[in-house]
Amino acid sequence: MKKYSYPTLLIIISTLLPSSGYAQKAMTEAELDKWLNTDEPVEKKRPINEGKLSFLSTKKYSAVMHSDNIITINKNSLKNGWVKLNQCYRNLDKFPAVEVVYKYKAVKNLKIKSKALIQEAWIKKNSGNNSVELRRVKKGATICVSADVKSLVKLPSGQYSISNGPFRRKFLDGYFPLRVSLAIKYPSRLIKPVTITPNKPQLNIRKKSKMILIDATFEGVLNTKVSFKRVH
């Protein structure tokens, strides 16, 4: 594989679901200025968020980076904790190199399903972590992956929970707008949702048959948790 010396943007996927945490390596002052002032002019006019969760208008910020996730819980998930994750990152920033690092306790079958406006993409395993390596990412690019992750937890009470986050889009010391969409599919014959947190009106939550939909555009750090109980 060809070696690259230019800056690499990191998207760290930790805990149980996507954490869009940006960290920057070796970016020059000129490159930083170009990144901030060229790609997203709406953001440079606003005060930098230092981590406080603030919800934004999805309509106004329709062009920001979007983490789109589908989790599928099946009958076997209730026994072994493994669920299916399908995930797309849309509206990525223009950048020469991006590394998406998955730091789940257990992940397997990580695959790239599709990509757009990205010249190269491949899976890499390093020190127990799985990552998706991207090269020459253009503005508005999309990368979609699938994987099996062990993220459904059975509680002592007999209930189940799945925690998602921390979702964040961090660059250096600031947090920038991010949209997160999360669909959780579950076997309604066996379990039903009990609580969804945080319980905030700005967090768009819809309950459908066999599915929970969560959607939000925000700055700062967002964590969500959905609890289920058995259907008797």
C-alpha positions as CSV (number, residue, x, y, z in Angstrom):
1,M,0.0,0.0,0.0
2,K,1.3,3.4,-0.9
3,K,2.6,5.6,1.9
4,Y,1.1,9.1,2.4
5,S,2.7,11.9,4.3
6,Y,-0.1,14.5,4.3
7,P,-2.4,15.1,7.3
8,T,-4.9,12.4,8.4
9,L,-8.3,13.2,9.9
10,L,-9.4,10.6,12.5
11,I,-13.0,9.6,13.1
12,I,-13.0,7.6,16.3
13,I,-15.8,5.1,16.7
14,S,-16.0,4.1,20.3
15,T,-18.3,2.9,23.0
16,L,-21.3,1.2,21.3
17,L,-22.0,3.3,18.2
18,P,-20.5,6.1,16.1
19,S,-18.5,8.8,17.7
20,S,-17.6,11.3,15.1
21,G,-14.6,12.6,17.0
22,Y,-12.2,14.5,14.8
23,A,-8.5,14.7,15.8
24,Q,-5.9,16.3,13.6
25,K,-2.4,15.3,12.9
26,A,0.3,17.7,11.6
27,M,-1.9,20.2,10.0
28,T,-0.2,23.5,9.0
29,E,-1.6,26.9,9.8
30,A,-2.3,27.5,6.2
31,E,-4.1,24.1,5.8
32,L,-6.2,24.8,8.9
33,D,-7.2,28.2,7.6
34,K,-8.2,26.7,4.3
35,W,-10.2,23.9,5.9
36,L,-12.2,26.3,8.2
37,N,-12.8,29.1,5.7
38,T,-13.4,27.3,2.4
39,D,-15.4,24.2,3.0
40,E,-18.1,25.3,5.4
41,P,-18.6,29.1,5.4
42,V,-21.7,29.0,7.6
43,E,-19.7,27.6,10.5
44,K,-16.8,30.1,10.5
45,K,-19.3,32.9,11.2
46,R,-20.4,31.2,14.5
47,P,-18.8,31.1,17.9
48,I,-16.8,27.8,18.4
49,N,-18.7,25.3,20.6
50,E,-16.4,23.9,23.4
51,G,-18.5,20.8,24.1
52,K,-21.9,21.9,25.4
53,L,-24.7,20.0,23.7
54,S,-26.7,22.4,21.6
55,F,-29.4,21.3,19.1
56,L,-29.6,23.0,15.7
57,S,-32.1,23.3,12.9
58,T,-31.7,20.3,10.6
59,K,-33.2,22.3,7.8
60,K,-30.7,25.2,8.2
61,Y,-27.7,22.8,8.5
62,S,-28.8,20.3,5.9
63,A,-25.3,20.2,4.3
64,V,-23.3,19.3,7.4
65,M,-21.7,15.9,8.0
66,H,-24.3,13.2,8.5
67,S,-23.8,9.9,10.5
68,D,-26.6,7.6,9.3
69,N,-27.0,4.4,11.2
70,I,-29.2,1.3,11.2
71,I,-29.0,-1.3,14.0
72,T,-30.8,-4.6,13.7
73,I,-31.6,-6.6,16.8
74,N,-32.7,-10.2,16.2
75,K,-33.7,-13.2,18.3
76,N,-30.1,-14.3,18.7
77,S,-29.0,-10.8,19.8
78,L,-30.9,-11.3,23.0
79,K,-28.7,-14.4,23.7
80,N,-25.3,-13.2,22.6
81,G,-25.5,-9.4,22.4
82,W,-24.4,-9.2,18.7
83,V,-26.3,-6.8,16.5
84,K,-25.9,-5.8,12.8
85,L,-24.7,-2.3,12.1
86,N,-25.1,-0.6,8.7
87,Q,-23.5,2.9,8.8
88,C,-23.0,5.7,6.3
89,Y,-21.1,8.9,6.7
90,R,-22.4,11.5,4.3
91,N,-21.3,15.1,3.4
92,L,-17.7,14.4,4.5
93,D,-15.3,17.3,4.5
94,K,-12.7,17.5,1.7
95,F,-9.5,16.0,3.1
96,P,-6.5,14.1,1.7
97,A,-6.7,11.2,4.2
98,V,-9.3,10.0,6.7
99,E,-9.1,7.1,9.1
100,V,-12.4,5.8,10.7
101,V,-11.3,3.7,13.7
102,Y,-13.7,1.3,15.3
103,K,-13.0,0.7,19.0
104,Y,-15.8,-1.6,20.0
105,K,-15.2,-4.2,22.6
106,A,-16.1,-6.7,19.8
107,V,-16.5,-6.1,16.1
108,K,-16.4,-8.5,13.2
109,N,-17.2,-8.7,9.5
110,L,-16.4,-5.0,8.9
111,K,-17.0,-4.4,5.2
112,I,-17.1,-1.4,2.9
113,K,-20.5,-1.4,1.1
114,S,-20.1,1.7,-1.1
115,K,-18.3,4.9,-1.5
116,A,-18.7,8.2,-3.5
117,L,-16.2,11.0,-4.2
118,I,-13.4,9.0,-2.5
119,Q,-10.5,7.8,-4.6
120,E,-9.4,4.9,-2.3
121,A,-10.9,3.0,0.6
122,W,-9.9,-0.2,2.4
123,I,-10.2,-2.0,5.7
124,K,-7.2,-2.2,8.0
125,K,-6.6,-4.1,11.3
126,N,-4.1,-2.7,13.7
127,S,-3.5,-3.5,17.4
128,G,-6.9,-5.1,17.8
129,N,-8.8,-2.2,16.3
130,N,-10.5,-2.2,12.9
131,S,-10.4,0.9,10.7
132,V,-11.6,2.1,7.3
133,E,-8.8,4.1,5.5
134,L,-9.9,6.7,3.0
135,R,-7.7,8.7,0.6
136,R,-8.4,11.8,-1.4
137,V,-11.8,12.5,0.0
138,K,-13.7,15.2,-1.9
139,K,-16.3,17.6,-0.4
140,G,-19.6,15.9,0.1
141,A,-18.2,12.4,-0.1
142,T,-20.0,9.3,1.3
143,I,-18.7,6.0,2.8
144,C,-21.0,3.2,3.8
145,V,-20.0,0.1,5.8
146,S,-21.5,-2.9,7.6
147,A,-20.4,-4.8,10.6
148,D,-21.5,-7.1,13.4
149,V,-21.0,-5.5,16.8
150,K,-21.5,-6.8,20.3
151,S,-23.4,-3.9,21.8
152,L,-26.7,-5.2,23.3
153,V,-26.4,-5.5,27.0
154,K,-28.7,-7.6,29.2
155,L,-29.2,-5.9,32.6
156,P,-29.6,-7.7,36.0
157,S,-33.3,-6.6,35.9
158,G,-33.8,-8.7,32.9
159,Q,-34.1,-5.7,30.6
160,Y,-31.8,-4.9,27.7
161,S,-30.1,-1.7,26.7
162,I,-28.2,-0.3,23.8
163,S,-26.1,2.9,24.3
164,N,-25.1,5.0,21.4
165,G,-22.3,7.5,21.4
166,P,-20.6,9.7,22.2
167,F,-21.6,11.3,18.9
168,R,-19.4,14.4,18.3
169,R,-17.7,16.2,15.5
170,K,-14.6,17.6,17.1
171,F,-11.8,19.5,15.4
172,L,-8.9,20.6,17.5
173,D,-10.6,22.4,20.5
174,G,-14.0,23.0,18.9
175,Y,-17.1,21.1,18.2
176,F,-18.9,21.6,14.9
177,P,-22.4,20.8,13.6
178,L,-23.2,17.1,13.0
179,R,-26.4,15.3,12.1
180,V,-27.1,11.9,13.5
181,S,-29.8,9.5,12.3
182,L,-30.3,6.3,14.1
183,A,-32.8,3.5,13.3
184,I,-33.0,0.6,15.7
185,K,-34.9,-2.4,14.4
186,Y,-36.1,-5.0,17.0
187,P,-38.2,-8.2,17.2
188,S,-41.5,-6.8,18.5
189,R,-42.7,-10.3,19.3
190,L,-40.0,-10.6,21.9
191,I,-39.1,-7.1,23.3
192,K,-40.5,-3.6,23.4
193,P,-38.9,-0.2,24.1
194,V,-39.3,1.1,27.6
195,T,-37.2,4.3,27.8
196,I,-35.3,6.5,25.4
197,T,-32.8,9.1,26.7
198,P,-32.1,11.9,26.5
199,N,-35.8,12.9,26.6
200,K,-35.6,16.2,24.9
201,P,-38.0,17.8,22.4
202,Q,-35.2,18.7,20.1
203,L,-34.3,15.0,19.7
204,N,-36.7,13.9,17.0
205,I,-37.9,10.4,18.2
206,R,-40.5,8.4,16.3
207,K,-41.7,4.9,17.2
208,K,-42.9,2.6,14.4
209,S,-43.8,-1.0,14.3
210,K,-40.6,-2.9,15.0
211,M,-38.5,0.2,14.8
212,I,-37.3,3.3,16.7
213,L,-36.1,6.4,14.7
214,I,-33.9,9.1,16.3
215,D,-32.7,12.1,14.4
216,A,-30.9,15.3,15.5
217,T,-28.6,18.0,14.3
218,F,-26.4,19.4,17.0
219,E,-23.0,20.7,18.3
220,G,-21.2,19.3,21.3
221,V,-21.5,15.7,22.6
222,L,-24.6,13.5,22.3
223,N,-25.2,10.2,24.0
224,T,-28.4,8.1,23.6
225,K,-29.7,5.1,25.4
226,V,-32.6,2.8,24.6
227,S,-33.9,0.2,27.0
228,F,-36.1,-2.7,26.2
229,K,-38.1,-5.2,28.2
230,R,-39.4,-8.7,27.3
231,V,-42.9,-9.1,26.0
232,H,-44.7,-11.6,28.2
